[in-house]
Amino acid sequence: MRLAGLVLLLVAGAASSAPFHFTFAAAQERLDTGLYVQRGERLEIEARGSWTMWAGHYGRSNADGHRYRAGVYGWGRLMARVGSGEEISIGTHKAWTSPNEGLLVLYPNLGELGLRGGEGQLEIDVTGGTRVEQVIASLSKAGECVTVPADGTMTDLYVEEGQLVTIHAFGEWRMFEHGPLLTPDGDLTRRLPDGTPWGRLVARVGAPTFSVGETYPTGARRELRPARSGMLELSPAVGPYAGHARSGNLTVVVRGARRASPEDRAAAQRAAADYERSLA
């Protein structure tokens, strides 16, 4: 069964469950729901309560936000984002079909005003989505699960030339100190010279001590057929900004690869050495 099919089964099972409930304090600034949303899945969010983005200066509002605007919407209006998709205006209630796939994040609309001193909280019910731990556990039954730090890693996974490999990634990381949290799709507002979003998860095939060949931008999910056999390396796309201090990690499930044997590692090392000599 394909990975997408596994996720669809999980979503179908979750659709009949009770709403997920969250308490979102204004001082948090951001709520990571831990819910994974499938593209085409129906979502509904209801929010009750009140908060202010600047206690002592502006009164509280409900989730529709203050009448004082911060950009397009009221200051403090409840917003949402699924994966690396566009931001979605929620307010006190919204039901929609998600055009994107990924983790659901909630946050107040702050615009350029920022959070001056948040106070109060919202009680939020979310209908739809699946706990990401459940999704990862199910996908891992059909693949290999690895943790990828923000500095990247050469995994102990071996892939064969031409073999279909499916990569499914979860989590967030930062590409520089105090930088924004990025999904596996990277920062769509900052692109490297080759056009790849800064911080997007990329794959290469090489050996334990040397990466060679093509780079495959994978993001949150991708199917690929490697042009050569070897060890699978996973890392963020950083281009000329490799010197920045990065943090965070992703959980990545890989299907179509196998745990490398000593023979696999030796073969990958020989292939990488041959490639390096061909460049001399």
N, C-alpha and C positions, 0 to 999 in steps of 0.2 A: 504493500500500500504506500502511496506517495505521502510525503510529509504534509502537504497541504490537506490531503484527505484526512490524516490523523487529527489535524487541528480542527477541521470542519466537524468531525465527530464529537470532539470535546465541546465545541461551541454549541452544537445541537443539544448536547446533554445539559449544558448550563442554561439554555434558554428557558427551561421550565422551572428553574430554581428561584428562590426568593431573591429580592434585590440585595445587593451588597451595600452595607451602611458604613459611612465614614463621618468622622467629626473633623472639620477643617478649621483650625484656628487661624485668624488673620496674620498672626505673628509668624506662621510657618512659611508664608509666601508661596509655597508650592506643595501640592499633595500628589505623591506617587501612589496611585491606587493599587499597583501590582496586578492589574487586570490586563489580559491580552485580548485584543479585539481583532477579529478577522475581517478582511475586506468584504463588504456586502452584508455585514452583521447589523442587526437592528439594535439600537441603543436608546435608552431613555434615562434622563437625569432629572431629579427633583431636588431642590435645595430650599431649606427653611432656616430661619435664624437671621441674625444681623451682625454687621461688622463695620469697622471704619479703618481706613488706611492711615489716618493721622489722628489718633486719640487726643482729645482736648482742643482740637482745632476744627474738626469737621464731625458732624453727628453721624450716627450709624445709618446704614442703608441695608436693604435686603440684598439678595444675590443679583438683583438687576443693576446694582451699582448706584453711586451717588449721582445727583443731578449735575454735579460739576464733572465735566468730561476730561478724560485723559486720552487724547486721540479721538478715535471714532466712537468709543463707548464710554459709559459712565465710569468714573474712578471706582475701582473695586468690583466691577461686574465679573461674575464667575465665567471663566473661559475654560476651554479644554483643547487638548491636542492628542491625536492618535498617531503614534510613531513619529515620523518626520513630516506628517501631513500639515495642511494649513490649520491655523487656529480657528476654533469654533466658539461662537458666542452662545453661552448657555443661559445665563440669568437664573430665574427661579425654576424654569422648566424648559426642557427641549427633548424631542424625540426625533431621531433621524437614522438613516442608513449610512454606515461609515464607508466612505470611498477609499479609506486607507487601512493598512494593517499595522499593528504594533501595540505598544503599551499605552494605556490611557493615563494622561497627566492632567490635573486640574490646577488652576491658578487664578488669582484676581487680575483684572486688567489694571496695569500700573502705568502704562505709557512712559513718558519721560518724567513723570512725577515721582515714581518709585514708591517705596513703602516707608513712610516717614515715622510711623509708630503704630503698628497694627494692633487692634483690640477687637474682641468679640469672636464669634465663630458661626459656622454654618453646619447644619446637619444635612447630609447628602445621601440620597439613595440612588444607586446605579443599577439599572436592569440591563443585563447583557454583559458580555465579556467572560473570561475564564481566568482563574488564578494562574499566574505565569508559572508557578512551581508545578502545577498540574500539567501544563502544556509541555514544559521541559521534560518532566518525568516520562510522559507518554512518547515524546519524540525520541528520547534516549533509548527506548526499547528497540528502536530500529536503526540506531546510529551510535556514534561515539561522542561523548560529551567532554569538552575541554574548557578550561578557563584561560582567557586571553587577557593578559595585563595590558595597560596602555602603552607599555614599551614594546609590545609584540612578543611573540614566542614561536620557536620552531617546535611544532608538536611532534609527538612520537607516532604520527599517523602516516601511512604510506598509501599513495594513490598510483594507479596504473594509467599509462598513456591511453587516452580515449575513453576511459571509464567514466560513466556519469556520476558526478559528485554533487550532492546537494548540501548547501550550507545554510543553517538557520541560526541567527544570532539574537541574543537578548542582553539587555543591560545598558549602562551608560558610562561614559568616560569623559575626561577633560583633556584638552590638548595643550593647555598652559595653565599655570597657577592662577586660581580664581576665575578661570575661563568658564564658559557655559557648559552645562552637562549636555553631551551629545549622544544621540542614538547611534546604532551601528551604521546608519546611513550618512553620518557625518554632518558638518555644518554647511547647509545649503546656501548660506549667505557668504561663505568664504571658500573660494575655490583655488586650488593649486594651479601652477602654470599649465599642467596638462588637462585642466578642466575638472579633475576629481575633487569632490568636496573634502575639505580638510577634516581629517578624523574618520573618514569612511573606512570600514573594515575592508581590507584587501587580502588576497591569497596569492602565494607564490609557491612554486615547487622546486625543491633543491635537495640539499643534504644537511646533516646535522651541523656542519660548520660553514655552509655556503649556499646562498639562494641563487637560483639561475632562472633564466627564461622569462616567460610572460608574467605580467601582473594582472590579476583578475579582481577588479573592484566588485565586492560581493554585497556590501551593505547588510541589511537585515535578512535577506534571503536571496539565494542565487543557485541556479544549476549550471554546471560547467563540465567540460570534457578537457582535462589537461593535455597539453601538446607533448608532454614527456612524463615519464614515471619518476617518482622521487618522494621525498618527505614534504609534508604540507606545512608551510609557514603562514601564520596569521598575524596581522599587525594593522595599525591604523595608517592611513595615507598621510604623510607629514611633509613630503617634498623638501623644500629648503628650510623648513622650520623644525628640523629634528632636534635642535638643541634645547627646546623648551622642556621644562619639567612637566611630565604628564602624570595623570592619576586615574584610578578607577579600573574596572575590568569588565569584560563581557563573558557571558556563558554562551558557548557555541556548540551546536550539535551538528556533526558531520555524518552524512550517509554516503556510502560508496567508497569509503576508505577503510583501512584495517590497521590494527596495532602492528607497528613495524617489528619484524624479526631481526636478529643479527645479520642475516643474509640480506634483508631489505636495506638495512642501514649501510652495509658495505657496498651494495650495488648503487645506492644513491650517491655515496661518496665518490665512487669511481666515475659515475656519470657527470657529477659536478666538476670533478678534476679535469675530465676530458673537455668539458665546455670551457673551463677557465683557460686551458691550453690553447683552445681554438681562437681565443680572443687575443692571444699574445702576438 
